[in-house]
């Protein structure tokens, strides 16, 4: 996955998992409006690097865990990380990094 594709996934996660509102401009392609700033004022910001930052990815994982039981693992044979639901036969995601596997699974889980 390219860096641009990962930033697009970061933006998707911010909007669909955390409730940010998309507002794009050419000079700031990943800037978004988030309505939960101090004292209810809107905050302009770029989404976190959920696909590469372990702490940010854990916040995504917590949101996924609000909806179902999760399993996270590592395949020694394929040398990839896996993330998926364990009770309802939900899809899983597999990626080279744990952060990316979590984000790819969240996209499957939160796609409407």
C-alpha positions as CSV (number, residue, x, y, z in Angstrom):
1,X,0.0,0.0,0.0
2,X,1.4,3.4,-0.9
3,X,1.8,6.3,1.5
4,X,-1.1,8.2,-0.3
5,X,-3.4,5.1,0.0
6,X,-2.6,4.9,3.7
7,X,-3.4,8.6,4.2
8,X,-6.6,8.1,2.4
9,X,-7.4,5.2,4.7
10,X,-6.5,7.4,7.7
11,X,-9.0,10.0,6.5
12,X,-11.6,7.3,6.0
13,X,-11.1,6.1,9.6
14,X,-11.3,9.7,10.9
15,X,-14.6,10.2,9.2
16,X,-16.3,6.9,9.5
17,X,-15.0,5.5,12.8
18,X,-14.4,8.8,14.8
19,X,-17.1,11.0,13.2
20,X,-14.9,13.7,11.7
21,X,-16.5,15.7,8.8
22,X,-14.7,15.8,5.6
23,X,-13.6,19.2,4.3
24,X,-11.0,19.1,1.6
25,X,-9.1,21.9,-0.1
26,X,-6.5,21.5,-2.8
27,X,-3.7,22.9,-0.7
28,X,-4.7,20.8,2.3
29,X,-5.9,17.5,0.9
30,X,-6.2,15.7,4.3
31,X,-7.5,18.5,6.4
32,X,-10.8,17.7,8.1
33,X,-13.3,19.4,10.3
34,X,-13.9,17.9,13.7
35,X,-16.8,19.3,15.7
36,X,-15.7,18.3,19.2
37,X,-13.1,21.0,20.0
38,X,-12.9,22.9,23.3
39,X,-16.2,24.4,24.3
40,X,-17.9,23.0,21.2
41,X,-15.8,25.0,18.8
42,X,-14.9,23.4,15.5
43,X,-11.3,22.3,15.1
44,X,-9.4,22.1,11.8
45,X,-6.9,19.3,11.7
46,X,-5.5,16.4,9.7
47,X,-6.4,12.9,10.8
48,X,-4.0,10.9,12.9
49,X,-1.7,8.5,11.2
50,X,-3.8,5.5,12.2
51,X,-2.1,3.2,9.6
52,X,1.4,3.8,11.0
53,X,1.1,5.1,14.6
54,X,0.7,2.3,17.2
55,X,-1.1,4.5,19.7
56,X,-3.6,5.8,17.1
57,X,-4.2,2.3,15.8
58,X,-5.0,1.2,19.3
59,X,-7.8,3.8,19.5
60,X,-9.2,2.3,16.2
61,X,-9.0,-1.1,17.8
62,X,-10.9,0.1,20.8
63,X,-13.7,1.4,18.6
64,X,-13.8,-2.0,16.8
65,X,-14.0,-3.8,20.1
66,X,-17.1,-1.7,21.0
67,X,-18.9,-3.6,18.3
68,X,-17.7,-7.2,18.6
69,X,-15.1,-9.5,20.0
70,X,-11.8,-9.3,18.2
71,X,-8.9,-11.5,17.5
72,X,-5.5,-10.1,16.6
73,X,-2.6,-12.3,15.7
74,X,0.6,-12.8,13.6
75,X,1.1,-15.5,11.0
76,X,4.7,-16.8,11.2
77,X,4.3,-18.6,7.9
78,X,3.1,-15.6,5.9
79,X,4.8,-13.0,8.2
80,X,1.7,-10.9,8.3
81,X,-0.6,-9.5,11.0
82,X,-4.3,-10.4,11.2
83,X,-7.2,-8.7,12.8
84,X,-10.9,-9.8,12.7
85,X,-14.1,-10.7,14.6
86,X,-14.3,-14.0,16.3
87,X,-17.9,-14.8,17.0
88,X,-20.0,-13.8,14.0
89,X,-17.8,-14.9,11.2
90,X,-16.8,-11.3,10.3
91,X,-14.2,-10.7,7.7
92,X,-10.6,-10.3,8.8
93,X,-7.8,-8.2,7.4
94,X,-4.2,-9.2,6.9
95,X,-1.3,-6.8,6.4
96,X,2.5,-6.4,6.9
97,X,2.0,-4.2,10.0
98,X,-0.4,-4.5,12.9
99,X,-1.5,-0.9,12.5
100,X,-2.5,-1.4,8.9
101,X,-4.3,-4.7,9.6
102,X,-6.4,-3.0,12.3
103,X,-7.3,-0.1,10.0
104,X,-8.2,-2.4,7.1
105,X,-10.4,-4.5,9.4
106,X,-12.0,-1.3,10.7
107,X,-12.9,-0.2,7.2
108,X,-14.6,-3.6,6.6
109,X,-16.4,-3.3,10.0
110,X,-17.6,0.3,9.7
111,X,-18.5,0.3,5.9
112,X,-22.2,1.1,5.7
